[in-house]
Every structure is written in C-alpha cells, then in structure tokens.
Amino acid sequence: MEVILRENVENLGERGDRVQVARGFARNYLFPQSLAVEASPGNVRALTEESKMRDLRENKTKRHAEGLAQKLGKVSVTATVQGGEDEKLFGSVTAQDIEELLRAQGYEIDKRRILLDEPIKSLGVYTVPVKLHTNVDANVKVWVVKG
C-alpha cells in the first residue's frame, strides 16, 4: 500500500515522502497515529497545500527571529551583584536573571532560550548566546558588576 508521510518516521522516511508499506502497518500504526495518509489524488493535493502553508508560517517566524536577532545583537544588560574580594560573587547570574534584565528592556525572551552552560560566578563582560529559532542565534552582552 502506498502512503504519504505526514511526519518523519524513523527507518521509513521524511515528511512528504511517498512510501510503500504493508496494509496492516498503515492501518494499525501509521493512520491511527496520524503519521501518514493514503496516497490518493485528493490527499496529495491537500498535503501539498498544507505543506505550502507550513512553509509560509515557518518563513514568517524565521524572518521575525532574524529581526529580533539583529536587535538583540546591539543589546547589553548589566547585572549588579554582591561580590567579595578577587572578583568572586556571593551567588551567580543565571539565565533567569538575564531573562529579567532583558524583560526590563522590553524583550520577551524565554529563559530556556538563553544558552548559558553554567551560571556566571565572577565579574566581567560575557557574551551569552540566545537561540531564537532553529537556525537563528543571537548574542547578548552581559556586564556583571559589583553593586
């Protein structure tokens, strides 16, 4: 039986591929999970339109993310923290702290998108990467100063 995949299926194919599968596999697994549809002419047209709409949405969100990345590239935030001698902090600057500093400047960035490997624990200037889209990254300059 020939089906068109609606999602990527491991060891079978990518979204949009037309593949031959056993009837039982299609009927018992692919169709109930909405992973594939039968390769009829109507389904081919419907999936083509659905694919076009998905691509348009994806391009729109990517353009938005690229614009935001350009703005974030010029942004620097200052984290004022309590510190001791030899530039050690009495705590750390985390992704949550950076999110709040960006929010104060008008940027709504989720803390999970701020790619901070480990919290910042010393004074200085840091470049922190932010993942805005699968293919779009931005860098934010974070100044950690003693308060």
N, C-alpha and C positions, 0 to 999 in steps of 0.2 A: 504494500500500500504506500502511495506517495503522499507525504505530508510536508507542510511548510512550517518551519520552526518559528515560534513567536519569541522565544528566549534562547540564550545559549544553553546547550545541553552537553554536558561532559561526555566525551567519547562518541558524540553523534554529529554535532555541527554548531554553527553560529546562528544567531538570529537572522531570519530571512532566507536561510538555505532550504532547498527542496531536497528531501532525502527519502530513501526507500526504507521502510521499517515493516516489521511483522504486524499484521492486523491486531493481534492481541496486545502487543506492546503499545500501539497507538490508542486502542480503545480503553485499556486498563490503566495506563500510566500517563501518556502524553496529553490526551484530551481532558481527563479529569483535573490534571494539574495546570491546565491552560498553557502548556508548553508548546503546543502545535495545533494546527488545524488541517483538515483535509485539503489537498491541493486542487480544489475546484476553481473554475474561472472566476466565480464571484468572490471567493476567498482571496484569490490572487490580487484582484483589484482592490478589495478592502484593505489588505495588508500593505499594498503599495501606498495607498492614501495615508494609512496610519503611520507608515514609515516616514513619509514626507512631513507630516505634522510633527512627529517626534524630532526629526532633524531640525525643523524650524524652531521648535522650543529650545532644543539644545544649543543652537547657534545664538539665540537671543540671550540665554543665560550666560553663555561664554562671552559674548560681547559686553554684557553688564559686568561680569567678573573682570574682564580686561580693563574696563574703565575704572573700576574700583581699585585695581592693582596699581594703575598709574597714580591715582590719588594717594594711596597708602605708601607708595614709594617715596613721597615727599614728606610724610608724616614722621615726627619724632615725639615720643612721650617721655616724661620724666617721672620716675618713681622715687619718691623721697622716703627713705627708710632710716631706722635707728641703726647705728653701727658702732662698733668698738674700734680698737686700735688695729693697725695694719690692714685696713680696708675690709675687715670682716663684718658681716651683718649679724644682727640679732634675730634673724629669721631669713626669709628668702622672698624673691619676687617670682610669682608663679604665673601661669597662663591666665588664671582668674584675675590677678592683679592687672595684667596687661589688657585683658578684655575690659575691665572697668575704666582704665585710663583712656582706651580708645573710645568707649561709650561717652565719656566726658567730652571728647572732641567731636562727637556726632557720628561715629562709625559703629554700626551694629555688626560685630564680628563674634561668632560663637567661639568660646574658649577651646573647643575641640579642634578648631581650625588653626589655632596658634600652635605651631610645631616647636615646642620647647622641650628638648630632650630631658633636661633636668632643671629644677628651679635655679635661678640666679642667686648666688650666695656671696658675691663680692661686688664692690663698687666698680663702676666703669661704664663704657658705652658698648652696647651689644646690638647686633643685627639679628632680629628674630624673624624667621620665615613664617608666612601665613598662607595656608592652602585655601584659595578661593573657589577653585574649580578643578576638575581632574587634570587639566592641562595648564592652569593658570596659578602662579605663585606670586606673592608679593613679599617685600621685606620691610619691616618696621624697625626704626632705630629706637632703642630703649636706653635712656640715660638713667643709671642707678646712682643717686647721690645721697650723701649723708644729710639727715634732717635735724 
